[in-house]
Amino acid sequence: MGQSDGIRLREFRQVRREVRGSDRYLIVGVDVAKERHNAFFGTANGKTLHKGLVFDNTIEGFRKLLTLTEALKVQHDLAKVVFGLEPTANYHKPLGEYLIKCGHLVVLVPAAAVKNNRPLLDGRWDKHDTKDAANVADLVSQGKCLYYEYPDQRVRDLRNLLSLKKRLKKEEHGLRVRIRNQLLAQYFPEMDRYFGPAVSLAMVGRCLDPSVIAGMQFDEFCRSVAAGKLPLPQQKRLRAIWQIAPESIGCRVGDAVPFEAKMMVSKLHHVRETIKAVEEKVEDLSTQFPEYSCLLSIPGFGPDVSSKVLGAIGYPFRFASTRQVLKMAGFDLCAERSGKTSKSVTPVISKQGKAGLRYALYQAALISSLKNKDFMTYYTSKLRGRQREKGIGTKMRVKLAAKLLVIAWTLMKKKEPFDPTYLQKGDIQV
């Protein structure tokens, strides 16, 4: 992962240092939309070169943008060009990728910064596309922009698969909730306490009506739910359901309910099979990275956590310090200190980064602090003398999760397996 990333990152850092007040840069601010984009051309010292360019979200439109850019660059004898984009859903990605492939430097301007800077341009709060393009260019000229990360194709594929898995997991949870709150709560509320294993899910899809269950013999009920001999725990669960069915308070089951139940259960099975296929694809893709085996060597890091950390960090050398790594995950500290002394304020983690990554790292910290000897010793030493503090266990595991992220980042840079001595190197302030 990436020589080209390193070159683009050095160019970005150079621009951040030099751009303010410089007369060498042509700043192109682009207000991104779905079908047509607006562009503004100016210099870093506030001079407007061209405004009001509207170009289509097509290859002809992109060429139109580059043609005018090159003409203005030559006309005003400017050395470098910087394109600033305000990210809008996924609409900015084709333009950003096209510009990067053409060898141009592309930066991002956060939507929140654009909103806050809008009234500072002319003292007005009105919003329209021409002004927003100028607004983006103004922020870039101040160096208030972010690095446009464009890693190699494997990292992008991994992130797309992880995003797909996240959406599928959300869909799976939604189906489970609808089955319990929409079907069982109405027609067989007593079964809710037994819902969970595959056998109870099969019963929902094949035999939800408690009055029908009450009219069956137990063996017949078991055969209607699952073929073959069932394990003893599942037999006990089915017997409990069969025994409470005659006394169920559920609503009357019409003709549409079994059909709905069958469709929802079938869809849930399909989603779970898709999740399994995606997980296999994620693991296959992750094994192509030499850093993956290094991450797996960390206690508490399984295939899921390792792939998420790998996808989130991407090119590890794009982070200059541990502070940047922690900020990416939302483990950085923040506090409201206005009108207060620092001693009276308790900083908390910002939670502004990747929530899924924070959750995965916390689970890794939980497992490692319970299962691994070195982590148990480290975690216990941090709790010593503070056991009576409210929430101290959770706080220390959050600190351990942040430390795990920094360790993972370090191992990815060095491409070496985990060493327990990393636990004693510089505690993370969380």
C-alpha positions in Angstrom: 0.0 0.0 0.0 1.2 2.8 -1.7 3.9 4.7 -3.2 1.5 7.0 -5.0 -0.3 7.6 -1.7 2.9 8.8 -0.2 3.6 11.2 -3.1 0.1 12.7 -3.0 0.3 13.0 0.8 3.6 14.9 0.6 2.1 17.2 -2.0 -0.9 17.9 0.2 1.2 18.7 3.3 3.3 21.1 1.2 0.2 22.8 -0.1 -1.1 23.2 3.5 2.1 24.9 4.5 2.5 27.2 1.5 -0.9 28.0 0.1 -2.0 30.8 2.4 -1.2 34.1 0.7 0.8 32.5 -2.1 0.7 33.7 -5.7 1.8 30.4 -7.2 -1.4 28.4 -6.9 -4.5 28.3 -9.0 -7.3 27.4 -6.6 -10.4 25.7 -8.2 -13.4 25.3 -5.9 -16.1 22.9 -7.1 -19.6 22.7 -5.7 -20.6 19.1 -6.4 -24.1 18.1 -7.4 -25.7 15.1 -9.0 -25.9 16.2 -12.6 -24.0 19.5 -12.9 -21.2 21.0 -11.0 -20.2 24.7 -10.4 -16.6 25.8 -10.4 -14.8 28.9 -9.2 -11.2 29.9 -10.2 -9.1 32.1 -8.1 -5.7 32.6 -6.4 -4.7 32.0 -2.8 -4.3 35.8 -2.3 -8.0 36.4 -3.0 -7.9 37.3 -6.7 -10.9 36.0 -8.8 -9.9 34.7 -12.2 -13.1 33.1 -13.4 -16.5 32.3 -11.8 -19.7 30.8 -12.8 -18.4 27.8 -14.8 -21.1 25.1 -14.9 -20.1 21.7 -16.3 -21.9 18.4 -16.6 -21.1 15.3 -14.6 -19.8 13.6 -17.8 -16.4 13.1 -19.4 -17.1 16.1 -21.7 -17.8 18.2 -18.6 -14.7 17.1 -16.9 -12.6 17.9 -20.0 -14.2 21.3 -20.1 -13.1 21.9 -16.6 -9.5 20.9 -17.2 -9.3 22.9 -20.5 -10.3 26.1 -18.7 -8.0 25.2 -15.8 -5.0 24.8 -18.1 -5.8 28.0 -20.0 -6.1 30.1 -16.8 -2.9 28.5 -15.4 -0.9 29.5 -18.5 -2.6 32.9 -18.8 -1.7 34.0 -15.3 1.6 32.2 -15.1 0.7 30.0 -12.1 2.8 27.1 -11.1 0.4 24.6 -9.5 -3.3 23.8 -9.4 -5.3 22.6 -6.4 -8.9 21.3 -6.8 -11.1 21.6 -3.7 -14.3 19.5 -3.5 -17.1 19.6 -1.0 -18.1 15.9 -0.5 -21.7 15.4 -1.4 -22.9 11.8 -0.9 -20.9 9.8 -3.5 -21.4 12.4 -6.3 -17.9 13.8 -5.9 -16.0 10.5 -6.2 -16.1 10.2 -10.1 -14.8 13.7 -10.5 -12.2 13.2 -7.7 -10.9 10.0 -9.2 -10.7 11.5 -12.7 -8.7 14.5 -11.5 -6.3 12.3 -9.5 -5.8 10.0 -12.5 -4.9 13.1 -14.6 -2.2 13.9 -12.0 -3.9 16.8 -10.2 -3.9 17.5 -6.5 -7.4 17.1 -5.0 -8.5 18.1 -1.5 -11.7 17.9 0.4 -13.5 20.7 2.3 -15.9 19.5 5.0 -19.5 20.6 4.6 -19.5 21.9 8.2 -16.6 24.3 7.3 -18.4 25.5 4.2 -21.5 26.3 6.2 -19.6 28.1 8.9 -17.5 30.1 6.4 -20.5 31.1 4.2 -21.5 34.3 6.2 -17.8 35.4 6.4 -17.5 35.9 2.6 -19.9 38.8 2.3 -21.9 39.0 5.6 -24.9 37.1 4.1 -26.3 33.7 4.9 -28.0 32.9 1.5 -26.8 29.8 -0.2 -26.4 29.1 -3.9 -24.1 27.0 -6.0 -21.9 29.9 -7.4 -21.2 31.2 -4.0 -20.5 27.8 -2.6 -17.9 27.1 -5.2 -16.2 30.4 -4.2 -16.6 29.4 -0.6 -14.8 26.1 -1.1 -11.9 27.9 -2.9 -11.7 30.5 -0.1 -11.3 27.7 2.5 -8.6 25.9 0.4 -6.7 29.2 0.0 -6.6 29.3 3.9 -5.3 25.8 4.1 -8.5 24.6 5.7 -8.9 21.4 3.8 -8.5 17.7 4.2 -6.5 15.1 2.4 -8.4 13.3 -0.4 -7.5 9.7 0.3 -7.5 7.6 -2.8 -5.8 4.2 -1.9 -5.1 1.4 -4.2 -7.9 -0.8 -5.6 -7.6 -3.5 -3.0 -8.1 -1.2 -0.1 -11.2 0.4 -1.8 -12.6 -3.1 -2.5 -12.1 -4.0 1.2 -13.9 -0.9 2.3 -16.7 -1.4 -0.1 -17.2 -5.0 1.2 -17.1 -3.9 4.8 -19.7 -1.2 4.1 -21.8 -3.8 2.4 -21.5 -6.1 5.4 -22.5 -3.3 7.7 -25.7 -2.6 5.7 -26.5 -6.3 5.6 -26.0 -6.6 9.3 -28.4 -3.7 9.8 -30.9 -5.4 7.5 -30.6 -8.7 9.4 -31.3 -6.9 12.7 -34.3 -5.1 11.2 -35.8 -8.4 10.0 -35.3 -10.1 13.4 -36.9 -7.1 15.2 -39.9 -7.1 12.8 -40.4 -10.8 13.2 -40.5 -10.4 17.0 -42.4 -7.1 17.3 -44.7 -7.5 14.3 -45.5 -11.3 14.2 -44.8 -12.9 17.5 -46.1 -9.9 19.6 -49.4 -10.2 17.8 -50.0 -13.8 17.1 -47.9 -15.8 19.6 -46.4 -13.5 22.3 -45.5 -16.4 24.6 -43.0 -17.6 22.1 -40.9 -14.5 22.3 -38.8 -15.8 25.2 -37.8 -18.8 23.1 -37.0 -16.9 20.0 -33.4 -17.1 18.8 -32.1 -20.5 17.6 -32.6 -21.7 14.0 -35.3 -24.2 15.1 -37.5 -21.4 16.5 -37.0 -19.3 13.4 -38.0 -22.3 11.3 -41.2 -22.7 13.4 -42.1 -19.0 12.7 -41.8 -19.7 8.9 -43.7 -23.0 8.9 -46.0 -23.1 11.9 -46.7 -19.8 13.6 -50.4 -20.3 14.5 -50.7 -21.5 18.1 -54.1 -23.0 17.5 -52.6 -25.3 14.8 -49.7 -26.2 17.1 -52.2 -27.1 19.9 -54.0 -29.5 17.5 -50.8 -31.5 16.8 -49.0 -34.3 18.6 -45.5 -33.3 19.8 -43.7 -35.6 17.3 -45.8 -34.3 14.5 -45.0 -30.7 15.6 -41.3 -31.5 15.6 -41.4 -33.0 12.1 -43.2 -29.9 10.8 -40.5 -27.7 12.1 -37.3 -29.6 11.2 -36.5 -32.9 9.5 -34.4 -35.5 11.2 -33.6 -36.0 14.9 -33.2 -32.8 16.9 -30.6 -32.3 19.7 -32.0 -32.5 23.2 -31.8 -28.7 23.9 -33.9 -28.0 20.8 -36.4 -30.7 21.7 -36.8 -29.1 25.2 -37.3 -25.7 23.6 -39.9 -27.1 21.1 -41.7 -29.0 23.9 -42.0 -25.8 25.9 -43.5 -24.0 22.9 -45.9 -26.8 22.2 -47.1 -26.9 25.8 -47.9 -23.1 26.0 -49.6 -23.0 22.6 -53.1 -24.1 23.8 -53.1 -21.2 26.3 -51.8 -18.5 23.9 -53.4 -15.1 24.1 -52.3 -14.3 20.5 -54.6 -12.7 17.9 -56.4 -14.8 15.4 -54.1 -15.8 12.5 -55.5 -15.1 9.0 -54.5 -16.4 5.7 -52.0 -13.6 5.0 -50.0 -14.1 8.2 -48.3 -17.5 7.4 -47.4 -16.1 4.0 -45.9 -13.0 5.5 -44.0 -15.1 8.1 -42.6 -17.4 5.4 -41.4 -14.5 3.3 -39.7 -12.7 6.2 -38.0 -15.8 7.4 -36.9 -16.7 3.9 -35.5 -13.2 3.5 -33.7 -13.4 6.8 -32.0 -16.7 5.7 -31.0 -15.1 2.4 -29.5 -12.1 4.2 -27.5 -14.3 6.5 -26.2 -16.4 3.6 -25.1 -13.2 1.9 -23.4 -12.0 5.0 -21.5 -15.3 5.2 -20.4 -14.9 1.6 -19.3 -11.3 2.1 -17.3 -12.3 5.2 -15.5 -15.0 3.2 -14.8 -12.5 0.5 -13.5 -10.0 3.0 -11.1 -12.6 4.5 -9.9 -13.7 1.1 -9.2 -10.1 0.2 -7.5 -9.3 3.6 -5.1 -12.1 3.3 -3.6 -10.3 0.2 -2.1 -7.7 2.5 1.1 -8.5 4.4 -0.2 -6.3 7.3 -3.2 -8.6 7.9 -1.1 -11.4 9.5 0.5 -8.8 11.8 -2.9 -7.6 13.0 -4.1 -11.1 13.6 -1.2 -11.6 16.0 -2.7 -9.0 18.4 -4.7 -10.6 21.2 -8.4 -10.0 20.7 -8.0 -9.3 17.0 -9.9 -11.9 14.9 -10.6 -11.7 11.2 -13.5 -9.2 11.6 -11.6 -6.7 13.8 -8.4 -7.1 11.7 -10.2 -6.4 8.4 -11.9 -3.4 9.9 -8.7 -1.9 11.2 -6.9 -2.7 7.9 -9.7 -1.0 5.9 -9.9 2.1 8.2 -6.1 2.8 8.3 -5.4 1.8 4.7 -2.0 3.4 4.0 -0.5 3.7 7.5 2.1 6.4 6.6 -0.6 8.9 5.9 -0.8 9.5 9.6 2.0 11.6 11.0 1.2 10.9 14.7 -0.8 8.8 17.1 -3.1 11.8 17.6 -4.2 11.6 14.0 -4.9 7.9 14.3 -7.0 8.4 17.4 -8.9 11.2 15.8 -9.7 9.0 12.8 -11.5 6.6 15.2 -13.0 9.2 17.5 -10.8 8.4 20.5 -9.5 11.9 20.7 -10.3 13.9 23.8 -12.5 17.0 23.8 -14.3 19.2 26.4 -16.4 22.3 26.6 -14.1 24.7 28.5 -15.7 28.1 27.6 -16.0 30.1 30.8 -14.6 27.3 33.0 -11.3 26.4 34.4 -9.5 23.3 33.0 -9.6 21.6 36.4 -13.4 21.7 36.5 -13.9 20.0 33.2 -13.7 16.3 32.5 -12.6 15.6 28.9 -14.4 12.8 27.0 -13.7 11.1 23.7 -15.1 13.0 20.8 -16.9 10.0 19.1 -16.5 12.0 15.8 -14.7 9.2 13.9 -15.6 5.8 12.7 -18.2 4.3 15.2 -17.9 0.8 13.8 -14.2 0.8 14.3 -14.5 2.0 17.9 -17.0 -0.7 18.7 -14.8 -3.4 17.1 -11.7 -2.2 19.1 -13.7 -2.1 22.3 -14.7 -5.7 21.8 -11.1 -6.6 21.1 -10.1 -4.8 24.3 -12.8 -6.6 26.3 -11.7 -10.1 25.0 -8.0 -9.5 25.4 -8.4 -8.1 29.0 -10.3 -11.3 30.0 -8.4 -13.9 28.0 -4.8 -12.9 27.5 -2.3 -13.0 30.4 -0.3 -9.9 29.4 -3.4 -7.8 28.8 -5.0 -9.0 32.0 -1.9 -7.8 33.9 -1.9 -4.5 32.1 -5.6 -3.9 32.6 -5.5 -4.9 36.3 -2.5 -2.6 37.0 -4.5 0.4 35.5 -7.4 -0.4 37.8 -5.3 -0.7 41.0 -6.4 1.9 43.5 -9.3 3.1 41.4 -11.8 0.3 41.7 -14.3 2.4 43.5 -14.6 5.0 40.8 -17.8 5.0 38.8 -17.4 3.5 35.3 -13.7 3.0 35.7 -13.8 -0.4 34.2 -15.4 0.8 30.9 -13.1 3.9 30.9 -10.0 1.7 31.1 -11.2 -0.6 28.4 -11.7 2.4 26.1 -8.1 3.4 26.9 -7.0 -0.1 26.1 -9.0 0.0 22.8 -7.2 3.2 21.8 -3.9 1.7 22.7 -4.8 -1.4 20.5 -5.4 0.9 17.6 -2.1 2.6 18.0 -0.3 -0.8 18.3 -2.1 -2.0 15.2 -1.0 1.2 13.3 2.6 0.6 14.5 2.6 -3.0 13.4 1.2 -2.1 10.0 4.1 0.4 9.5 6.8 -2.0 10.7 5.1 -5.2 9.2 6.0 -7.2 12.3 4.0 -9.4 14.7 2.7 -8.3 18.1 5.2 -8.1 21.0 3.8 -7.8 24.6 6.4 -5.0 25.3 4.2 -2.7 23.2 1.9 -2.5 26.2 4.4 -0.7 28.2 5.3 1.9 25.6 3.6 5.3 26.2 0.0 5.1 27.6 -2.7 6.7 25.5 -4.4 9.7 27.0 -8.1 8.9 26.7 
